[in-house]
């Protein structure tokens, strides 16, 4: 299970909602989101796909919405996530098979049919 999908499941989305949301996120069009959230996602997308094309004015736009400290936080966190993905890819680490945050099922009670 991909980490994005796992986090969406933890947020309470069902499998069809998760599939729809991940497809929407993969397009790079975040106009359907609230403006600040869309801008943060756009930065993550661009920093992942075209980091060399980001400019000072792009950063200023991020800073105008989030303030300087939070803008730096966003850039650091997005960069760290990209780094961790590249390390995992380089070592060919598999993703989890299932949602590790999901509550385990309740133990089944065995019924003694001999009584």
C-alpha positions in Angstrom: 0.0 0.0 0.0 1.4 3.4 -0.9 2.0 5.9 1.9 -0.4 8.4 0.4 -3.1 5.8 0.1 -2.4 4.6 3.7 -2.7 8.2 5.0 -6.0 8.7 3.1 -7.3 5.4 4.7 -6.3 6.6 8.1 -8.2 9.9 7.3 -11.3 7.7 6.8 -11.6 7.5 3.0 -12.8 4.1 1.6 -10.9 2.4 -1.2 -12.9 4.0 -4.1 -12.5 7.5 -2.6 -8.7 6.8 -2.1 -8.4 5.7 -5.8 -10.2 8.8 -7.0 -8.2 11.1 -4.8 -4.8 9.7 -5.8 -5.7 9.9 -9.4 -6.7 13.6 -8.9 -3.4 14.3 -7.0 -1.3 12.7 -9.8 -2.6 15.2 -12.4 -0.8 18.2 -10.9 -4.1 20.2 -11.1 -4.9 21.3 -7.6 -7.5 23.9 -8.5 -10.2 21.8 -6.7 -8.5 22.4 -3.4 -8.8 25.4 -1.1 -6.3 28.0 -2.3 -3.6 27.6 0.4 -3.8 23.8 0.3 -3.6 23.8 -3.5 -0.6 26.1 -3.5 1.2 23.8 -1.0 0.4 20.8 -3.2 1.5 22.6 -6.3 4.8 23.3 -4.7 5.2 19.7 -3.7 4.4 18.6 -7.2 6.8 21.1 -8.8 9.6 20.5 -6.3 9.3 16.8 -7.1 9.0 17.1 -10.9 10.8 20.3 -11.9 12.8 21.7 -8.9 15.3 23.4 -11.2 12.5 25.5 -12.6 11.3 27.1 -9.3 12.2 30.7 -8.9 12.5 33.3 -6.2 9.1 34.7 -7.2 7.6 31.2 -6.8 9.0 31.2 -3.2 7.7 34.7 -2.6 4.2 33.5 -3.6 4.5 30.7 -1.1 5.8 33.1 1.5 2.9 35.5 1.0 0.4 32.8 1.8 2.2 31.0 4.6 4.7 33.5 6.0 8.4 32.9 5.8 8.9 30.3 8.6 6.0 28.2 7.4 7.1 28.5 3.7 10.6 27.2 4.7 8.9 24.4 6.7 6.9 23.3 3.6 10.0 23.3 1.4 12.0 21.4 4.0 9.3 18.8 4.5 8.6 18.3 0.8 12.3 17.9 0.2 12.7 15.4 3.0 9.8 13.3 1.6 11.4 13.4 -1.8 14.8 12.3 -0.2 13.2 9.4 1.7 11.4 8.3 -1.5 14.6 8.3 -3.4 16.5 6.3 -0.7 13.7 3.8 -0.5 13.7 3.5 -4.3 17.5 3.1 -4.5 17.4 0.3 -2.0 14.2 -1.1 -3.7 12.4 -1.2 -0.4 8.9 -2.5 -0.8 5.9 -0.6 0.4 3.8 -2.1 3.2 1.3 -4.7 1.9 -1.5 -3.4 4.2 -2.3 -0.3 6.2 -0.1 -0.6 9.3 -2.2 2.0 11.1 -5.5 0.1 10.7 -7.0 -1.3 13.8 -6.5 -5.1 14.0 -9.7 -7.1 13.8 -11.2 -8.1 17.1 -10.2 -11.7 18.1 -12.7 -14.3 17.2 -14.3 -16.1 20.1 -14.1 -19.8 19.7 -17.3 -21.6 20.6 -16.9 -25.0 22.4 -19.5 -27.1 20.7 -19.0 -30.0 23.0 -20.8 -28.3 25.9 
